[in-house]
Amino acid sequence: MARPDVEEVELDLFVRALKLRHGYDFGEYARASFRRRVQSLLQSTNSATIGELTARVLRDDALLPVVIAGLSVPVSEMFRDPPVFRKLRDEVLPLLASYPRINVWQAGCAFGQEVYSLAILLEEAGLYDRSQIYATDFSDAAIARAQEGIFPAREARLYSENYLAAGGQHSLADYYHSRYELITIDARLRRNVTFANHNLVCDGVFCEAHLILCRNVLIYFTDPLQNHVLELFRDSLVRRGFLCLGTRENISFARAAQDFRAIDPRLRIFQLERLP
């Protein structure tokens, strides 16, 4: 039997050290993607090998936030994939309007661009005052950035184009303030947002949600972990609640798939039909 190379062994030990020492379990993350992020961490932490990084993580608690931030994938933009947000605006929110209170869970919120996109949708639908958005991530660094609601001004043009393509009713500039090279989301969009640390790998049901968005997170997980997370989402939704995934993700392989029906299979929007 061929022996694994040294780096592969080091990667296993790194995963085990994070779990045993700090409680973060990356064992079911897609291996190739995880390896690339660890390699990037070696450069940013000036570690010569994964073994050296492992030793530092075991002994230096101050390094942990840097490692967790490096292993997360906080890549997003406001109204990313505009047809998805158009579908939410036109078909999902009118159905949610029948509830006296609306809970939205944005899992894997990254730096908050999609959180504030949701807040704008709810505001323009006249639903935000009776809505609560729970924005979660396992990276405290990402959560801190999301809470600030500050983004580079150079991204404003793309955000505005996405907003209009998603059926925006005003100008996106109505929802932020510009200063120097930055834009800051207006405080009124943050009033009903709660940010919290939540790890999809090991934490349980977060809230009773009417709508869950988790876009382009599952692609970094192995099939067993995707199964686990999809069942967590199913157990978190009210009956006939909605689940929105990334356009490269699906639920057809999962045990929980039988409990959902596709509202739009291309845009990966599903509705919970029955409870287990």
C-alpha positions as CSV (number, residue, x, y, z in Angstrom):
1,M,0.0,0.0,0.0
2,A,1.4,3.4,-1.0
3,R,2.2,5.7,1.9
4,P,0.6,9.1,2.0
5,D,3.0,12.0,1.4
6,V,4.3,14.0,4.4
7,E,2.1,17.0,3.6
8,E,-1.1,14.9,3.6
9,V,-0.2,13.5,7.0
10,E,0.5,17.0,8.3
11,L,-2.9,18.2,6.9
12,D,-4.6,15.4,8.9
13,L,-2.8,16.4,12.0
14,F,-3.6,20.0,11.5
15,V,-7.3,19.2,11.2
16,R,-7.1,17.0,14.3
17,A,-5.3,19.7,16.3
18,L,-8.0,22.3,15.5
19,K,-10.7,19.9,16.6
20,L,-9.1,18.6,19.8
21,R,-7.6,21.9,21.0
22,H,-10.1,24.5,19.8
23,G,-13.3,22.6,18.8
24,Y,-13.3,23.5,15.1
25,D,-13.9,20.4,12.9
26,F,-12.8,20.7,9.3
27,G,-12.6,17.0,8.7
28,E,-15.5,17.0,6.3
29,Y,-14.4,20.0,4.2
30,A,-13.7,19.4,0.6
31,R,-10.0,18.4,0.7
32,A,-8.6,20.2,-2.3
33,S,-10.2,23.5,-1.4
34,F,-9.2,23.2,2.3
35,R,-5.6,22.4,1.2
36,R,-5.4,25.6,-0.8
37,R,-6.6,27.7,2.1
38,V,-4.1,26.1,4.4
39,Q,-1.3,26.7,1.9
40,S,-2.4,30.4,1.8
41,L,-2.2,30.4,5.6
42,L,1.4,29.3,5.6
43,Q,2.3,32.4,3.7
44,S,0.2,34.8,5.7
45,T,1.5,33.4,9.0
46,N,5.1,32.9,7.9
47,S,5.0,29.2,8.6
48,A,7.4,27.0,6.7
49,T,5.3,23.8,6.9
50,I,1.8,22.7,7.9
51,G,3.5,20.9,10.8
52,E,4.9,24.2,12.0
53,L,1.5,25.9,11.7
54,T,0.0,23.0,13.7
55,A,2.4,23.4,16.6
56,R,1.7,27.2,16.7
57,V,-2.0,26.7,16.7
58,L,-1.7,24.2,19.6
59,R,0.2,26.7,21.8
60,D,-0.7,30.2,20.7
61,D,-4.4,31.0,21.3
62,A,-3.9,34.5,19.8
63,L,-3.2,32.8,16.4
64,L,-6.6,31.1,16.3
65,P,-8.6,34.1,15.0
66,V,-6.1,34.5,12.1
67,V,-6.3,30.8,11.2
68,I,-10.1,30.7,11.3
69,A,-10.4,33.9,9.2
70,G,-8.0,32.3,6.7
71,L,-10.0,29.1,6.5
72,S,-13.3,30.8,5.9
73,V,-14.3,31.9,2.4
74,P,-15.8,35.4,2.8
75,V,-16.4,36.2,-0.9
76,S,-19.7,37.9,-1.8
77,E,-21.3,41.0,-3.2
78,M,-24.6,42.8,-2.8
79,F,-27.4,41.2,-4.8
80,R,-25.1,38.5,-6.1
81,D,-26.9,36.5,-8.8
82,P,-29.6,39.2,-9.3
83,P,-32.2,36.7,-10.7
84,V,-32.1,34.9,-7.3
85,F,-33.0,38.1,-5.5
86,R,-35.6,39.0,-8.1
87,K,-37.3,35.6,-7.5
88,L,-37.2,36.2,-3.7
89,R,-38.7,39.7,-4.2
90,D,-41.4,38.6,-6.6
91,E,-42.5,35.2,-5.4
92,V,-41.1,34.4,-1.9
93,L,-41.6,37.6,0.0
94,P,-45.3,37.9,-1.0
95,L,-45.9,34.5,0.6
96,L,-44.0,35.4,3.7
97,A,-46.1,38.5,4.1
98,S,-48.9,36.4,5.5
99,Y,-46.8,35.8,8.7
100,P,-47.1,38.3,11.6
101,R,-43.3,37.9,12.2
102,I,-40.7,36.8,9.7
103,N,-37.4,35.2,10.7
104,V,-34.6,35.1,8.1
105,W,-31.4,33.1,8.7
106,Q,-28.4,34.1,6.6
107,A,-26.0,31.2,7.3
108,G,-22.4,31.9,6.3
109,C,-22.9,35.7,6.2
110,A,-19.3,36.5,5.3
111,F,-18.8,40.3,5.3
112,G,-22.5,41.0,5.2
113,Q,-23.2,42.0,1.6
114,E,-26.1,39.6,1.2
115,V,-27.4,40.4,4.7
116,Y,-27.9,44.0,3.7
117,S,-29.3,42.9,0.3
118,L,-32.0,41.0,2.2
119,A,-32.7,43.9,4.5
120,I,-33.3,46.1,1.4
121,L,-35.6,43.5,-0.1
122,L,-37.7,43.4,3.1
123,E,-37.7,47.2,3.4
124,E,-39.0,47.7,-0.1
125,A,-41.6,45.0,0.4
126,G,-42.9,46.8,3.5
127,L,-41.9,43.8,5.7
128,Y,-38.7,44.8,7.4
129,D,-40.4,46.3,10.5
130,R,-41.8,42.8,11.4
131,S,-38.7,40.9,10.3
132,Q,-35.6,39.7,12.0
133,I,-32.5,38.7,10.1
134,Y,-30.1,36.4,11.9
135,A,-26.7,36.6,10.2
136,T,-24.2,33.9,11.3
137,D,-20.7,32.8,10.5
138,F,-18.0,30.7,12.2
139,S,-15.4,33.4,11.7
140,D,-15.5,36.2,14.3
141,A,-13.4,38.3,12.0
142,A,-16.0,38.1,9.3
143,I,-18.8,38.9,11.7
144,A,-17.0,42.0,12.9
145,R,-16.6,43.2,9.3
146,A,-20.3,42.4,8.6
147,Q,-21.5,44.4,11.6
148,E,-19.6,47.5,10.4
149,G,-21.4,47.5,7.1
150,I,-18.5,49.2,5.4
151,F,-17.4,48.3,1.9
152,P,-15.0,49.7,-0.7
153,A,-16.6,52.5,-2.8
154,R,-15.1,50.9,-5.9
155,E,-17.6,48.0,-5.5
156,A,-20.7,50.4,-5.4
157,R,-21.1,50.4,-9.2
158,L,-21.4,46.6,-9.4
159,Y,-23.7,46.5,-6.3
160,S,-25.9,49.1,-8.0
161,E,-26.1,47.2,-11.2
162,N,-27.0,44.0,-9.3
163,Y,-29.6,45.9,-7.3
164,L,-31.4,47.2,-10.4
165,A,-31.2,43.8,-12.1
166,A,-32.8,42.3,-9.0
167,G,-35.8,44.7,-9.4
168,G,-34.6,47.5,-7.2
169,Q,-37.3,50.2,-6.7
170,H,-35.0,53.2,-6.0
171,S,-31.3,54.0,-6.2
172,L,-29.0,51.8,-4.2
173,A,-27.2,55.0,-3.1
174,D,-30.4,55.7,-1.0
175,Y,-29.2,53.0,1.3
176,Y,-25.6,54.0,2.0
177,H,-23.4,56.9,2.8
178,S,-20.2,57.7,0.9
179,R,-17.0,59.0,2.5
180,Y,-13.6,59.0,1.2
181,E,-13.1,55.6,-0.6
182,L,-15.8,53.8,1.5
183,I,-19.5,53.3,1.6
184,T,-21.4,52.7,4.9
185,I,-24.7,50.9,5.0
186,D,-27.4,53.1,6.5
187,A,-28.2,52.4,10.1
188,R,-31.9,51.8,9.4
189,L,-30.9,48.6,7.5
190,R,-29.0,47.2,10.5
191,R,-31.8,47.8,13.1
192,N,-33.3,44.3,12.7
193,V,-30.1,42.3,12.1
194,T,-28.6,40.1,14.8
195,F,-25.0,38.8,14.1
196,A,-23.8,35.7,15.9
197,N,-21.1,33.1,15.7
198,H,-22.6,29.7,14.6
199,N,-20.7,26.7,13.2
200,L,-22.7,24.7,10.7
201,V,-20.5,21.7,11.4
202,C,-21.2,21.2,15.1
203,D,-23.8,23.7,16.3
204,G,-27.5,23.0,16.3
205,V,-30.8,24.7,15.3
206,F,-30.3,28.4,15.5
207,C,-33.8,29.7,15.2
208,E,-37.2,29.0,13.8
209,A,-36.8,30.4,10.3
210,H,-39.2,31.3,7.5
211,L,-36.4,31.8,5.0
212,I,-32.8,30.4,5.1
213,L,-30.1,31.6,2.7
214,C,-26.8,29.7,2.6
215,R,-25.2,30.4,-0.7
216,N,-22.0,28.9,-1.9
217,V,-21.0,27.4,1.4
218,L,-22.0,23.8,0.9
219,I,-19.7,23.5,-2.1
220,Y,-16.8,23.5,0.3
221,F,-18.2,20.5,2.3
222,T,-18.1,16.8,1.6
223,D,-21.4,15.0,0.8
224,P,-21.9,13.7,4.4
225,L,-21.4,17.2,5.8
226,Q,-23.8,18.6,3.2
227,N,-26.3,16.0,4.3
228,H,-25.9,17.1,7.9
229,V,-26.3,20.8,7.2
230,L,-29.3,20.3,4.9
231,E,-31.0,18.4,7.7
232,L,-30.1,21.2,10.1
233,F,-31.8,23.7,7.7
234,R,-34.8,21.5,7.4
235,D,-35.2,21.2,11.1
236,S,-34.8,25.0,11.5
237,L,-37.6,25.9,9.0
238,V,-41.2,26.4,9.7
239,R,-43.4,24.2,7.5
240,R,-43.6,25.7,4.0
241,G,-40.5,27.8,4.8
242,F,-38.0,28.5,2.1
243,L,-34.4,27.5,1.5
244,C,-32.1,29.3,-0.9
245,L,-28.7,27.8,-1.9
246,G,-26.0,28.8,-4.2
247,T,-26.5,28.3,-7.9
248,R,-23.8,25.6,-8.0
249,E,-25.4,23.7,-5.1
250,N,-28.2,21.2,-4.9
251,I,-30.1,18.9,-2.6
252,S,-31.1,16.1,-4.9
253,F,-28.5,13.7,-3.4
254,A,-29.5,14.4,0.2
255,R,-31.8,12.5,2.5
256,A,-33.6,15.7,3.3
257,A,-34.4,16.2,-0.4
258,Q,-37.7,14.3,-0.1
259,D,-39.0,17.0,2.3
260,F,-38.5,19.9,-0.1
261,R,-40.0,20.9,-3.4
262,A,-38.2,23.1,-5.9
263,I,-39.7,26.5,-6.4
264,D,-37.0,27.2,-9.0
265,P,-34.5,24.4,-9.5
266,R,-32.2,26.6,-11.6
267,L,-32.0,29.3,-9.0
268,R,-31.8,26.7,-6.2
269,I,-34.8,27.9,-4.2
270,F,-36.8,25.2,-2.4
271,Q,-39.8,25.1,-0.1
272,L,-40.2,22.7,2.9
273,E,-43.2,20.5,2.2
274,R,-43.2,18.2,5.2
275,L,-41.5,17.8,8.5
276,P,-39.6,14.6,9.3
